[in-house]
Structures are given as C-alpha cells and as structure tokens.
Amino acid sequence: MSKQYLTTHTVDNAHVTDIFSLAATPTALLSASGSSTLHVHSAKDQTFPLIQSLNNAHKLGCHHIAVSRNGRIAASAGFGGEVKIWKLSASGSGDWELHGELDTSSGSASKRAGEVWAVALSEDGAFLAATSYDGRINVWGLETPEGKKIQEYETGSAGSGSFGLCVDLSPDGKWTASGHQSGAVYVFNNATGKLQYSLPGLVKPVRTVAFSPAGTRLAAAGDASLIALYDMKFGEHVGNLTGHAAWITSVDWSDTGEYLLSGAFDGKVKVWSIDRAACVATHSETDKALWSVKWLPKTGKNEMFVTAGANRSLTFYREATGI
C-alpha cells in the first residue's frame, strides 16, 4: 500500500547557493549552503518563516550541519576546514549563539580543508564525530576543556584511508559509522575504541549513513543508487532497497523507524517501508540534485519531511492521510 504526501509549502531562494545540509529540531529547521550564512526557520509555524540568520558563519560556505536530538547543540563544518559549535540560547528566545570553534588541526599541522568533512552529534550533544580526507574518524568531547579530541579511528595505514564522506553516531552512543569514497562502510565500537564491523554490499562511494532510532539497523547509500541495510547485532547485510536511478545523497529514518527517507542526485525523494522493503512514495519537485532530506519532528498525526538542494529552495511535504 502506497502513501501520499502533499507539497504544503516551498521557501524559494532560501539561500543564494546550493543548500547542502539540513538539521531539524522540535522547534526549528537549520540549513547550510555554499554561502557564508546559516539560516534558522521556525517549525512552530506551517510556513516555516526565517527567524534567524547566522551571518559570516563560514567564509567559504558550509557543507554539513548537524544537531543533537535534544535540539540544544548544533555543529557546522565549512569548506575552509573549520567546525563551529552553536548552542540554543538559554533565554528561551529561540536564538542560536556561537559557542566556539573546534581545534581541528592534526598534530602540528595547521587547519586545512578536508581535515573535517562530515559531522554528527550524539543524542545529548556531548560528543561530535567527524570524517576526514584521509579516512580517519575523529571524536571530540564537547564538554571537555576546549573540545578535546578523545578518539581517533584509522581506516587505512598511516593516513592512507579513503575519503570519509559521511558519518553517524548511534542513538545509544555505542557505535560510530562511516561511509567512504572507496565504497567501504565501517562501524566502530566507542567503548573499546576498535573497529567492530567492516560492512559489505557497496562498491561505489558511500555518501550517507544513518542509524535507526533504536540503533539496531544501519542504512548506507551513495553512488551505487541503492540503500543497503545492516543489522547491528552481528554486522550482517540484511537487504537492499532499490528504485533510485541516480546517486543517493541523503537518507533519514522516521522517529518510529518504520520508514526511511532518501534523496537523490536526479531530484527525486522516496519514502520506504522498512517492514515491506519497498518504496511507498516518490516525489520530484525539481530535476536538480537534492543534497539533503529530513523528516521533521512529528507534532500532529501526519508525518512531514523537507528537501533541499541545488534549486536553493526548501520544499515541505505532509502526509495526505487525514487531511
């Protein structure tokens, strides 16, 4: 049985360049693009009005933004190699404030582009994981003095690993997963500091990885145009979701873990039923690349999601059932 979603609202020209990344909180949607400004849209209003612009956040633009599940901490990574940490104001105004910048230099080397690429935050915002150009996965403790690096995972010998394109932290903090240009997918055990699984199934660049809400499944996708699903108990490849005809750039689990959202380079967004291992909805508002797709926190009985990409707009969808 298919599901129907209606386009409820579009924010045209939300940024002046491609929108590369989205992060959703219970009250706001954060967006990042190739411009120097981050935008915050209110999720309390169905028109998602712009409520704050974080100007000159990243001089060369921002390619990834992530937020903790509690909606209080955000991290953004720029093309200049910098990572900035943001905190929701304690005043209740809904504004975001710059909390600091991570020291992302490697040893005695100066900060450089690619030292940090993709970023992910733990549920409470206490830890940040990031990929790098040479395959290393670094974890910082944001509650440590000056954001101390507390873990470094190697995926190759002496910095010879494949570019890390994506990363995610499991909701329980047990695992760190990364996807690489080589097609490799790795899962690290944060308690032991060791590689837990090297996962099979993808041989082309992996652009997105995401743990299910319960942390029992991992979805990985990219240039192979399919979504590989893995069971985290034994690191088994348990199936593929097929139907996209272009690179898959972004995946996101619904809060219940029943559905998976995916966006692709050809502008198509799909909703997948995990139980049925089938696509239940496909939409295409643009023929330009979608760089990020996100479920929005459920506030009513109908699900909502948002897409963004090369058309520089935010497009919002709501489940048609019950409307």
N, C-alpha and C positions, 0 to 999 in steps of 0.2 A: 504494500500500500504506500502510495507516494504522499508527500507532504507539500503543502503550498505555502509560499511566502510572498508577501506583497511589498513592493518598494514603498516605504512610508515617507521617506524624506531624503533629499540629497543636498549636501552642502557643496555647492560648486566652488571651484578655485579656493579650496580650504587652505592650500599652500601655493606658493608661486612655482614650485618644482615638484617632481615626483614625491609622493608620500611613501616612505619606505617601511614605516613601522607604526603599529598601534598598540596601546596598552589600556585596558579597561579596569575601572574601579567601580564600587557600588554607586558612586555619585558622579563620576566624570570619565571622559574619554580623552586620553593623551595621544597626540600624533606628532610624528617626527618626519622630516623631509630633507632634501638636499639644500634647503635654505638654512640660515643660522638660527631660526626661531622655532621653538616648540610651542604647540598650541594645546589648550585645555578647553574642552567642550563640556557643558553641563549635561549630565544624564538624568537630571530631575525634570527636564522639560522635553517634550516629544520632538521639538525642533532642534534640539542639541545645540543651543547657541554658544558662541565663543565667549568664554568668561575670563580667560587669561592668556596672554602671550608672554612667553619667556624669551625675551629678546637677546640676541647675541649669545645664545647658549652654546652653540658650536660654530665657530667662524667658517669652517669648510662644509658645514652641514652635518646631519645626524643620520646614521643608517640603522641603529637599533635603539629601542626604548623598552624597558620592562618595568613592571610594578609588582610589589608584594601583594599577596592575596588579601591582606587586611586593608589595602588601599592607602597606606601611610608613607611608604617609601617607594621612590622611583629611581631608576638608573638609566642614563642615556650615554651612548657611545658615538663619538664623532669621527669623521673622516681624517681628522688630524691626529688620531690616536688617543684622545683624551676621553676619560669617563667621569661624568658628573653625577653626583648623588643629590636627590631632591627629597624634601620632606614636606608633608602636608602640614600647613600651619596649625599650631595648637589653639589658635584663637577661634577656630570654628568658621573662619571666613571662606574656607574652601580654596584658598590660595596655596600655591606651591612655592617653596622657598629653597634656594640653593643651600645645600648642607655641606658641600665640599667637593673636592676632586681627588680621585684615587691616584696614588703614585704607581703608574703602570710601567715605569722603566724596568728593564730587565737587567739586573745586576748593576754594572756601572754604565750601561748603555742609556742614552737619552730616550725620551718618549718618542715613538715613531708610529706612523700609520700601520695598522695591521697587528700591532702588539696586543691590542684588544679588538676583537671583531664582534661576534655575537655575545649578548649578555643575558643572564637570567637571575632572578632573585628568589630566595627562599620564601616560604609562606609568611614569615614574620618580618622579612626584610633584614635579618641579621647577617645573611651571607649572600655574596654575589659570585657567580661563576661566569667565566668568560673564555672564549676561544682565542686562538692567535694564528698568525700567518704560518708558523712552523709546526702546527699541530698540537702545541701544548694547551692544556686546560688548567687555568688558574682559579683558585677560590680565595676570596678575601673575606675576612671577618669585619663587617662594617661597624660592629660595636667594640672592636679593638682599637687601641690608640692609632690614629692616622690611617685607619683602614688597612691593617696589616695583612699581607698575603699569608694564608695559613696552609695552603696545599697547592702542589703543582703536579699535574699528571702528564706524563710523557706518552705520546702515541707513536714515536719513532725514536731512532737513536740519535742522541746529541742534537736535538733541534731539527731533525730531518723528516719530521712528520708532515702529513698532508694538511693543507689549509683547513682550519676549523670554521665551517660555515654556519653552524648552529649549535645551540646548547640548551639544556633544560635541567632543572632540579626537581626531583620527585617531591610531591607534597609532604611526605613524612621526613624529608631530608636525608633519606638513606642513600639515594643514587644521584649521580651526575651523568647525564647522557650527552654525547656529542656526535655530530654528523660532519663528514669531511669531503673535500673535493675529490678524493680518491674513490668515494662510494662507501668508505668504512663508516660503521656505526659502533661506538664504544660506550659501555656502561661501567662506571667506576663506583666502587664501594667507599662511601665517605667515611665510614668508621675505621676501615683498615687502611685506606689510602692506596688501594690497589685496584688494578683492572679486574672487573668481575666478569664481563662478557664482551666478546668481540662478535658482533651480530652479522649473520649472513643475509643475503637477499637483494642487496642493491650494489650495482657495479658502476653507477654513474654518480656525479656529485649529489650529495645529500644537503638540501637547503633548509630543511625544517625537521625538528624532532620535538615531541611533546608527550609527557606522561599523562595518563588518565588521572582523574581526580582521586581515585583510590590508590594510585601508584602501582597497579597490578599489570598495566599494559603500557607499551611504548609505541607510538606511531612515528614513522620516519618516511620522508618523501623528498623528491627532488627531480633531477633531470631524467630519471627512468620513467616518469609520468605515471607511477603507481605509488600507492601508500602501503608500506609494509607494516604489519602488526606483530609485536613481540610480546610474549608472556614473560614477566619479570621473575617468576619463581625459579625457572630453570634456564632463562635466556633463550627460549625456543621461538622460532619464526612460525607463527600460527596462522598466517594468511596474508593475502594481498587484496586491496581494494583497487579495482581497475575501472577506467572510464574516462579519465582525463586524456587529452590528446596533445598536451604541452607540458613543459616543466611545471612541477608543483612547487610553489614558492612559500606557502604558509599553511599550517594546519592548526586547529584548535578544538579541544574537547568541550562538550557541553558540561554544565555543572554536575549532571547526573551520570555522565559517562556513557549515556545511551547513544549519543550522536557525535559525529566528527565533522568538522567544517574544513573545507580545503579551498584554496585559491590558486589559480594558475596563470602562466605567462600569457595565455590567449584571452584573458579577461573573464573566464568562466569561474564561478563559485559553485561548489557542490556540497550537499548535506548527505552524510552517510549514516545508515543504521548499522551499528556495530553487531547487534544480535543477528540481523539478516545478512550482514556483509554485503550490503547493496546500497547504491545511490538512490535516495528518495526525493531529491530535488536538485535541479540545476538552473542557474540564472546567469545571465550575461547582460550587464548594463553597458559594457564597453568592450571594444576589441583590443584595448591596450592592456598591458601587463597589470595584474593585481600583485602587489608586493606584500600585502598583509590582510588577513581576515580574522575577525574576533567575534565570539559570542559576547553579548552584553549581559551583565548580571540580571537574572530574572526578577522583575518587580511585579509582574502580573501573571496571568495564567498562560499568556502567549510568549513564545520564545522570540528573541530578537538577535540579529547579528549585523555587523558593519564590515564594509570592504573599502579598501583604498589602494591606490597605485599610481600608474603613470598618467592617468587622466586628472590627477591633482584634486580629486573630489572625494568626499565621504558619502557613501551610499548605505542607507539603513533599511533593513528588511525586518518584517514582523510576520510571524506565523499566521496564516489566514484563518485557521480554525477558531471559531467562537467570535469572530469579528462581525 
